[in-house]
Amino acid sequence: MHYTPSPAASSSTAATAVFTHAKDAIQHLQTLYQQQIQHLRSAMQAYVEGQDFPRVVRAWYPLLRIQAHSVRRPDTGLAYGFLDHPGVYETTITRPDLFATYLHTQLDLLERNHAVQFEVGLSMQPIPIHFSFADNDHVEGSLSAQRRQMMREVFDLPDLAAMDDGIANGTWQPQPGGALPLSLFTAPRIDYSLHRLRHYTGTAPEWFQNYVLFTNYQFYIDEFIRLGYAEMAKPDSEYIAFIEPGNVVTRRTGLPAADVDALGNTPPRLPQMPAYHLVRADRSGITMVNIGVGPANAKTITDHIAVLRPHAWMMLGHCAGLRNSQRLGDYVLAHAYVREDHVLDEELPLWVPIPALAEIQQALQQAVADVAQVSEDDLKRIMRTGTVASTDNRNWELLPDNLPQRRFSQSRAVALDMESATIAANGFRFRVPYGTLLCVSDKPLHGEIKLPGMANHFYRERVDQHLRIGMRAVELLREGGAQRLHSRKLRSFAEVAFQ
């Protein structure tokens, strides 16, 4: 094929359009984005076929801008969807198809609360060629090493300077006369995470649901798979599909197979942090990810899932019980965290408290009572609410002088793991509601270490119940309404309008 430059490929030639209604603005964003992506894909195909280019081939992310001349804060119970100050606000947009529902929610609130108009055009932020490929598009694989090296002379490559988390971290500084941010993430940052999610979880971002469960043991995933298949066998299940790594789709009994089903292919080996998705038609189903062991994995996966703007994420895992009164199999509902994981110290200083969120706490506590079928008095016998400490040292017991034990005692911690504080801290940082329900699997300070027989019995007795508690908590949060789940505790002084 022969590539011919398109007029729509230049941000200086695309007219800016103004819209009164959110739905019209979003439609134009989708049109612009598809034009830009198709421009890059056509050029890349021609490049693979050997065509040379006299100049850089470039496409641009769409831009969304609003201007508020005066601001009266609306009488709303929501923590987002309004502007704090007069001024110009803008953000770059990617994948308006994937984020269509999210964008409608955010822009409808701004239209209702401030009667603003939406200005849509092309930004001056180029789209990296790697972010233009479709999920199953691997045309670059047929390039020679020389042609692959020459790509940087023809196309824009990912620029890490455009992907930092300054807005979310609260360190972003506006330029004199420049626009204020409308959302936490820029388009390049979102695209980067979408590609990382495919790599780490083995599933497409389109399958991720708005409620996410994390675990640090494969036993929980095995049970989630069993429950997923059971739901798909029910013609009246509220879930319509179950997705496994490789985008393998199992549809609910009675539903016709979709074209996308053919794309699924079980991978020869599981990805680093495999994800499984119990899908509802409104995306309010459950995604479960086995993050493995350690705070680095916990930070990595939450860094990327955050761009999807889930309604909540919760940690279901095992922990060391630090109190002699605890028994193996008891639950721990975290209401505070000791952060000895260190992976977020630069982004979120240790002096920042990580508060418990009432909506999540209440849902998890009620879920334990519902699934375990115990009274309020008996609930206190199987679940303790307290501080959870997370460490980056798996063998903390072997450190000299018992310094970790002293710190844990001073903090009043009742349980120890390696992931929960990281997940909660990144939830706080990215304004994603979070919670933690752990299960005591050993008591190293009291001589009850993990032994094969104990572990097997413990896992058989508790994994099924623990997972069902997490899924019941999601049901309760869903019933309570997602919009009010996003707490004001997670919002800063000068916050972006988008959730």
C-alpha positions as CSV (number, residue, x, y, z in Angstrom):
1,M,0.0,0.0,0.0
2,H,1.1,3.6,-0.5
3,Y,0.6,6.0,2.4
4,T,-0.7,9.5,1.8
5,P,-0.8,12.1,4.6
6,S,-4.2,13.0,6.0
7,P,-5.2,16.6,6.7
8,A,-6.7,15.3,10.0
9,A,-3.2,14.2,11.1
10,S,-2.1,17.7,12.1
11,S,-3.2,19.4,15.3
12,S,-2.8,22.8,13.6
13,T,-5.3,22.0,10.9
14,A,-8.1,20.4,12.9
15,A,-10.8,22.8,13.9
16,T,-11.8,23.1,17.5
17,A,-15.5,22.4,18.1
18,V,-17.7,23.6,20.9
19,F,-20.5,21.5,22.3
20,T,-23.3,22.3,24.8
21,H,-24.1,18.6,25.6
22,A,-21.7,16.0,26.9
23,K,-22.9,13.3,24.5
24,D,-22.1,15.4,21.5
25,A,-18.6,16.2,22.8
26,I,-17.9,12.5,23.5
27,Q,-19.0,11.6,20.0
28,H,-16.6,14.1,18.5
29,L,-13.8,12.9,20.7
30,Q,-14.4,9.4,19.4
31,T,-14.3,10.6,15.8
32,L,-11.1,12.5,16.2
33,Y,-9.4,9.7,18.1
34,Q,-10.3,7.1,15.4
35,Q,-9.1,9.4,12.7
36,Q,-5.7,9.9,14.4
37,I,-5.3,6.2,15.2
38,Q,-6.2,5.1,11.6
39,H,-3.7,7.6,10.3
40,L,-0.9,6.0,12.4
41,R,-1.9,2.5,11.6
42,S,-2.0,3.2,7.8
43,A,1.4,4.8,8.0
44,M,2.8,1.9,10.1
45,Q,1.5,-0.7,7.6
46,A,3.2,1.2,4.7
47,Y,6.4,1.4,6.7
48,V,6.4,-2.4,7.3
49,E,5.9,-2.8,3.6
50,G,9.0,-0.8,2.9
51,Q,7.8,2.7,2.2
52,D,10.2,5.5,3.3
53,F,9.0,8.8,4.7
54,P,10.6,12.3,4.1
55,R,9.3,13.6,7.5
56,V,8.0,12.4,10.8
57,V,4.6,10.8,10.7
58,R,2.6,12.2,13.6
59,A,-0.9,12.0,15.1
60,W,-2.3,13.8,18.1
61,Y,-4.4,12.9,21.2
62,P,-7.8,14.6,21.3
63,L,-8.1,17.5,23.8
64,L,-11.0,18.2,26.0
65,R,-11.3,21.7,27.5
66,I,-13.8,23.6,29.6
67,Q,-13.8,27.1,30.8
68,A,-15.6,28.3,34.0
69,H,-15.9,32.1,34.4
70,S,-17.5,31.8,37.8
71,V,-18.1,28.8,40.1
72,R,-20.8,28.2,42.5
73,R,-20.2,24.9,44.3
74,P,-23.3,22.7,43.7
75,D,-25.3,21.2,46.5
76,T,-24.2,17.6,45.9
77,G,-23.3,14.7,48.1
78,L,-20.8,13.5,45.6
79,A,-17.0,14.0,46.0
80,Y,-16.5,14.8,42.3
81,G,-18.2,16.3,39.2
82,F,-17.7,20.0,40.1
83,L,-15.0,22.7,39.8
84,D,-13.5,24.4,42.8
85,H,-12.3,27.6,41.0
86,P,-13.0,29.6,37.9
87,G,-10.5,29.0,35.1
88,V,-9.7,26.9,32.1
89,Y,-9.5,23.1,32.6
90,E,-8.3,20.5,30.1
91,T,-7.1,17.0,29.6
92,T,-6.0,14.8,26.8
93,I,-8.2,11.8,25.9
94,T,-7.4,8.3,24.8
95,R,-9.6,5.3,24.1
96,P,-12.9,7.2,24.3
97,D,-14.6,3.9,23.2
98,L,-13.3,2.1,26.3
99,F,-14.0,5.1,28.6
100,A,-17.3,6.1,27.0
101,T,-19.5,5.4,30.1
102,Y,-17.0,7.0,32.4
103,L,-16.7,10.1,30.3
104,H,-20.5,10.4,30.1
105,T,-20.7,10.3,33.9
106,Q,-18.1,12.9,34.4
107,L,-19.2,15.3,31.7
108,D,-22.9,15.0,32.5
109,L,-22.2,16.1,36.1
110,L,-20.2,19.1,34.9
111,E,-22.9,20.0,32.4
112,R,-25.5,19.8,35.2
113,N,-23.5,21.5,37.9
114,H,-21.9,24.3,36.0
115,A,-23.7,24.6,32.6
116,V,-20.2,24.7,30.9
117,Q,-19.5,24.1,27.3
118,F,-17.1,21.5,26.0
119,E,-14.4,22.4,23.7
120,V,-13.0,19.5,21.7
121,G,-10.0,19.5,19.3
122,L,-6.6,18.0,18.9
123,S,-3.9,18.6,21.5
124,M,-0.2,19.2,20.9
125,Q,0.6,15.8,22.6
126,P,1.6,13.2,19.9
127,I,0.3,9.6,20.1
128,P,3.3,7.2,20.3
129,I,3.2,4.6,17.5
130,H,3.2,1.7,20.0
131,F,-0.1,3.0,21.5
132,S,-1.8,2.9,18.1
133,F,-1.6,-0.9,17.6
134,A,-4.8,-2.9,18.1
135,D,-4.8,-5.7,20.7
136,N,-3.9,-8.4,18.2
137,D,-1.8,-6.2,15.8
138,H,1.8,-7.3,15.7
139,V,2.9,-5.8,12.4
140,E,6.2,-4.5,13.9
141,G,7.3,-8.1,14.5
142,S,8.1,-8.5,10.8
143,L,10.5,-5.6,10.7
144,S,14.2,-6.1,10.3
145,A,16.4,-4.9,13.2
146,Q,17.5,-1.9,11.1
147,R,14.0,-0.9,10.2
148,R,12.9,-1.3,13.8
149,Q,15.7,1.0,14.9
150,M,14.8,3.6,12.3
151,M,11.2,3.8,13.7
152,R,12.2,6.5,16.0
153,E,13.1,8.7,13.0
154,V,9.7,8.2,11.5
155,F,7.2,7.9,14.4
156,D,6.9,9.3,17.9
157,L,7.9,6.8,20.6
158,P,6.6,6.8,24.2
159,D,7.9,9.7,26.2
160,L,8.2,9.0,29.9
161,A,8.2,12.8,30.6
162,A,4.5,12.9,29.5
163,M,3.5,10.0,31.8
164,D,4.4,11.1,35.3
165,D,1.9,11.0,38.2
166,G,2.4,14.6,39.4
167,I,-1.3,15.4,39.3
168,A,-2.3,12.4,41.4
169,N,0.7,12.9,43.8
170,G,-0.2,16.5,44.3
171,T,3.1,17.8,43.1
172,W,2.0,19.1,39.7
173,Q,2.6,22.8,39.3
174,P,0.6,24.9,36.8
175,Q,2.4,27.0,34.2
176,P,1.7,30.8,34.3
177,G,-1.4,31.3,32.2
178,G,-1.7,27.5,31.6
179,A,-4.8,25.4,32.0
180,L,-5.6,23.4,35.1
181,P,-5.9,19.6,35.0
182,L,-9.4,18.1,34.5
183,S,-8.4,14.5,35.3
184,L,-5.8,12.6,37.3
185,F,-4.2,11.0,34.3
186,T,-3.0,12.2,30.9
187,A,-3.7,10.2,27.8
188,P,-0.1,8.9,27.4
189,R,-0.1,7.8,31.0
190,I,-3.4,5.9,30.5
191,D,-2.1,4.3,27.3
192,Y,1.0,3.1,29.1
193,S,-1.0,1.4,31.8
194,L,-3.4,-0.2,29.3
195,H,-0.5,-1.8,27.6
196,R,1.1,-2.9,30.9
197,L,-2.2,-4.5,32.0
198,R,-2.2,-6.7,29.0
199,H,1.3,-7.8,29.7
200,Y,1.0,-8.4,33.5
201,T,-2.5,-9.9,33.6
202,G,-2.9,-11.6,30.3
203,T,-6.3,-10.0,29.7
204,A,-7.5,-7.0,27.7
205,P,-8.4,-3.8,29.7
206,E,-11.9,-4.0,28.2
207,W,-12.6,-7.0,30.5
208,F,-11.7,-5.3,33.8
209,Q,-14.7,-4.7,36.1
210,N,-15.4,-1.9,38.5
211,Y,-14.8,-4.0,41.6
212,V,-11.4,-5.6,42.0
213,L,-10.3,-8.2,44.5
214,F,-6.5,-8.8,45.0
215,T,-5.1,-11.9,46.5
216,N,-1.6,-13.3,47.3
217,Y,-2.4,-17.0,46.9
218,Q,-3.4,-19.1,43.9
219,F,-5.9,-21.1,46.1
220,Y,-8.2,-18.1,46.0
221,I,-8.0,-17.9,42.2
222,D,-8.7,-21.6,41.9
223,E,-11.9,-21.1,43.9
224,F,-12.8,-18.0,41.9
225,I,-12.5,-20.0,38.7
226,R,-14.8,-22.7,40.1
227,L,-17.3,-20.1,41.1
228,G,-17.0,-18.4,37.7
229,Y,-17.8,-21.6,35.9
230,A,-20.7,-22.3,38.3
231,E,-22.2,-18.8,37.5
232,M,-21.9,-19.4,33.8
233,A,-23.9,-22.6,34.1
234,K,-26.9,-20.6,35.6
235,P,-29.2,-19.2,32.9
236,D,-30.4,-16.6,35.3
237,S,-27.0,-15.5,36.6
238,E,-26.4,-11.7,36.9
239,Y,-23.0,-12.3,35.3
240,I,-22.8,-12.7,31.5
241,A,-19.3,-13.9,30.9
242,F,-16.2,-15.3,32.7
243,I,-12.8,-14.3,31.3
244,E,-9.5,-16.0,31.9
245,P,-5.9,-15.1,30.9
246,G,-5.4,-15.2,27.1
247,N,-8.9,-13.5,26.9
248,V,-10.5,-16.9,27.0
249,V,-14.3,-16.2,27.2
250,T,-16.9,-18.5,28.7
251,R,-20.4,-17.1,28.2
252,R,-23.4,-17.6,30.4
253,T,-25.6,-20.5,29.4
254,G,-28.1,-19.4,26.8
255,L,-26.2,-16.4,25.5
256,P,-25.0,-16.5,21.9
257,A,-21.2,-16.5,21.4
258,A,-19.8,-13.2,20.2
259,D,-17.1,-12.6,17.6
260,V,-14.6,-11.7,20.3
261,D,-14.7,-15.2,21.7
262,A,-12.6,-16.5,18.8
263,L,-9.7,-14.2,19.9
264,G,-9.2,-16.1,23.2
265,N,-6.3,-18.5,23.4
266,T,-5.0,-20.1,26.6
267,P,-1.4,-19.0,27.1
268,P,1.3,-21.7,27.4
269,R,2.2,-20.2,30.8
270,L,0.4,-17.9,33.2
271,P,1.4,-14.2,33.1
272,Q,3.1,-12.6,36.1
273,M,-0.2,-11.4,37.8
274,P,-3.1,-13.3,36.1
275,A,-6.5,-11.7,36.1
276,Y,-9.9,-13.3,36.0
277,H,-13.1,-11.4,35.3
278,L,-16.7,-12.2,36.3
279,V,-18.4,-9.8,33.9
280,R,-21.7,-7.9,34.2
281,A,-23.3,-6.0,31.3
282,D,-22.7,-2.7,33.2
283,R,-19.1,-3.5,34.1
284,S,-20.0,-3.7,37.8
285,G,-18.8,-7.3,38.0
286,I,-15.8,-8.6,39.8
287,T,-12.1,-8.8,38.6
288,M,-9.7,-10.9,40.7
289,V,-6.0,-10.7,40.3
290,N,-3.3,-12.9,41.9
291,I,-0.6,-10.3,42.6
292,G,1.7,-12.9,44.1
293,V,3.9,-12.0,47.1
294,G,5.4,-8.6,47.9
295,P,4.8,-4.8,47.8
296,A,6.5,-4.3,44.5
297,N,3.8,-6.4,42.7
298,A,1.1,-4.7,44.7
299,K,2.3,-1.2,43.7
300,T,2.8,-2.2,40.0
301,I,-0.7,-3.6,39.4
302,T,-2.5,-0.9,41.3
303,D,-0.5,1.8,39.4
304,H,-2.0,0.5,36.2
305,I,-5.5,-0.6,37.3
306,A,-6.0,2.9,38.7
307,V,-6.3,4.4,35.2
308,L,-9.5,2.4,34.7
309,R,-11.1,4.3,37.6
310,P,-12.6,1.3,39.4
311,H,-15.2,1.9,42.1
312,A,-13.3,-0.1,44.8
313,W,-10.5,-2.5,45.3
314,M,-10.0,-4.8,48.2
315,M,-7.2,-7.2,49.4
316,L,-8.1,-10.8,50.4
317,G,-5.1,-12.6,51.6
318,H,-3.3,-14.4,54.3
319,C,-1.4,-12.8,57.2
320,A,0.6,-13.5,60.3
321,G,-1.4,-13.0,63.4
322,L,0.6,-11.0,66.0
323,R,-1.7,-11.5,69.0
324,N,-1.7,-14.7,71.1
325,S,-5.5,-14.5,71.4
326,Q,-5.9,-15.0,67.6
327,R,-6.5,-18.4,66.1
328,L,-5.6,-19.8,62.7
329,G,-8.5,-19.0,60.4
330,D,-9.5,-15.8,62.2
331,Y,-10.2,-12.7,60.1
332,V,-8.6,-9.3,60.4
333,L,-10.4,-6.2,59.1
334,A,-7.8,-3.5,58.7
335,H,-8.7,0.0,60.0
336,A,-5.1,1.3,59.9
337,Y,-1.8,0.5,58.3
338,V,1.9,0.5,59.2
339,R,3.8,1.1,56.0
340,E,7.1,-0.7,56.1
341,D,6.8,-1.7,52.5
342,H,8.8,1.4,51.3
343,V,7.7,1.2,47.6
344,L,5.6,4.3,47.8
345,D,7.8,6.4,50.1
346,E,8.7,8.8,47.3
347,E,5.2,9.3,45.9
348,L,3.3,9.3,49.2
349,P,5.3,10.4,52.3
350,L,5.0,8.3,55.4
351,W,3.5,11.2,57.3
352,V,0.4,10.9,55.2
353,P,-2.2,8.9,57.1
354,I,-4.2,6.3,55.2
355,P,-7.8,6.5,56.7
356,A,-10.3,3.6,56.8
357,L,-13.3,4.2,54.6
358,A,-16.6,3.6,56.4
359,E,-18.4,2.3,53.3
360,I,-15.8,-0.4,52.7
361,Q,-15.4,-1.3,56.4
362,Q,-19.2,-1.7,56.9
363,A,-19.5,-3.8,53.7
364,L,-16.7,-6.1,54.7
365,Q,-18.0,-6.5,58.3
366,Q,-21.5,-7.2,57.1
367,A,-20.2,-9.7,54.5
368,V,-18.4,-11.7,57.2
369,A,-21.5,-11.9,59.3
370,D,-23.7,-12.8,56.2
371,V,-21.4,-15.6,54.9
372,A,-20.2,-17.0,58.3
373,Q,-23.8,-16.7,59.5
374,V,-22.9,-15.5,62.9
375,S,-24.4,-13.0,65.3
376,E,-22.8,-9.7,66.2
377,D,-21.4,-11.1,69.4
378,D,-20.0,-14.2,67.7
379,L,-18.5,-12.0,64.9
380,K,-16.1,-10.5,67.4
381,R,-14.8,-14.1,68.1
382,I,-13.8,-14.8,64.5
383,M,-12.8,-11.3,63.3
384,R,-10.6,-8.6,64.8
385,T,-10.5,-5.0,63.6
386,G,-7.1,-3.4,64.0
387,T,-3.9,-2.2,62.5
388,V,-2.2,-4.2,59.7
389,A,1.6,-3.8,59.2
390,S,3.0,-4.5,55.7
391,T,6.8,-5.2,55.3
392,D,9.1,-5.6,52.4
393,N,11.2,-8.1,54.3
394,R,9.7,-11.6,54.1
395,N,12.1,-12.9,56.8
396,W,11.6,-10.1,59.3
397,E,11.6,-12.6,62.1
398,L,15.3,-13.2,61.5
399,L,16.4,-9.6,62.0
400,P,18.6,-9.0,65.1
401,D,17.5,-7.3,68.3
402,N,13.8,-7.9,67.6
403,L,13.5,-4.3,66.3
404,P,10.6,-5.1,63.9
405,Q,8.7,-6.8,66.8
406,R,9.1,-3.7,68.9
407,R,7.8,-1.4,66.2
408,F,4.8,-3.7,65.5
409,S,4.0,-3.8,69.2
410,Q,4.3,0.0,69.5
411,S,2.0,0.4,66.5
412,R,-0.7,-1.9,68.1
413,A,-0.6,-4.0,64.9
414,V,-2.6,-7.2,65.0
415,A,-1.5,-8.7,61.7
416,L,1.4,-8.6,59.3
417,D,1.6,-9.1,55.5
418,M,3.5,-7.8,52.5
419,E,0.8,-6.2,50.3
420,S,-2.2,-4.6,52.2
421,A,-0.6,-1.3,53.1
422,T,0.6,-0.8,49.6
423,I,-2.8,-1.5,48.1
424,A,-4.5,0.8,50.6
425,A,-1.9,3.6,50.1
426,N,-2.1,3.5,46.3
427,G,-5.9,3.6,46.7
428,F,-5.6,6.7,48.7
429,R,-3.1,8.2,46.3
430,F,-5.2,7.5,43.2
431,R,-8.6,8.2,44.9
432,V,-9.8,4.6,44.5
433,P,-11.8,3.3,47.6
434,Y,-9.9,0.5,49.3
435,G,-10.2,-2.1,52.0
436,T,-8.5,-5.1,53.5
437,L,-9.8,-8.4,55.0
438,L,-7.1,-10.9,55.9
439,C,-7.1,-14.4,57.3
440,V,-4.6,-15.6,59.9
441,S,-2.5,-18.4,58.5
442,D,0.3,-18.5,61.1
443,K,1.4,-16.9,64.3
444,P,5.2,-16.7,64.1
445,L,5.6,-14.7,67.4
446,H,3.9,-17.5,69.3
447,G,5.5,-20.6,67.7
448,E,2.7,-21.4,65.3
449,I,4.6,-21.4,62.0
450,K,3.2,-22.8,58.8
451,L,3.5,-26.6,58.6
452,P,2.2,-28.7,55.6
453,G,-0.6,-30.4,57.5
454,M,-1.8,-27.3,59.2
455,A,-1.7,-25.4,55.9
456,N,-3.7,-28.0,54.0
457,H,-6.4,-28.1,56.7
458,F,-6.5,-24.3,57.0
459,Y,-6.8,-23.7,53.3
460,R,-9.6,-26.3,52.9
461,E,-11.5,-24.7,55.8
462,R,-11.1,-21.0,55.0
463,V,-10.4,-20.2,51.4
464,D,-13.9,-20.8,50.1
465,Q,-15.5,-18.8,52.9
466,H,-13.0,-15.9,52.6
467,L,-13.6,-15.5,48.9
468,R,-17.3,-15.6,49.3
469,I,-17.0,-12.9,51.9
470,G,-15.2,-10.7,49.4
471,M,-17.7,-11.3,46.7
472,R,-20.6,-10.6,49.2
473,A,-18.9,-7.3,50.1
474,V,-18.9,-6.4,46.4
475,E,-22.6,-7.1,46.3
476,L,-23.3,-4.8,49.3
477,L,-21.2,-2.0,47.8
478,R,-23.0,-2.3,44.5
479,E,-26.3,-2.1,46.2
480,G,-25.2,1.0,48.1
481,G,-24.6,2.9,44.9
482,A,-21.2,3.4,43.3
483,Q,-21.4,7.2,43.0
484,R,-21.4,7.8,46.7
485,L,-18.7,5.2,47.3
486,H,-16.0,7.6,46.2
487,S,-15.2,9.2,49.5
488,R,-14.4,12.9,50.2
489,K,-11.6,11.6,52.4
490,L,-9.7,10.8,49.2
491,R,-9.9,14.3,47.8
492,S,-7.3,17.1,48.2
493,F,-7.8,20.9,48.6
494,A,-7.6,21.6,44.9
495,E,-8.9,18.5,43.2
496,V,-9.6,17.6,39.6
497,A,-13.2,17.4,38.6
498,F,-13.2,13.9,37.3
499,Q,-13.6,11.0,39.7
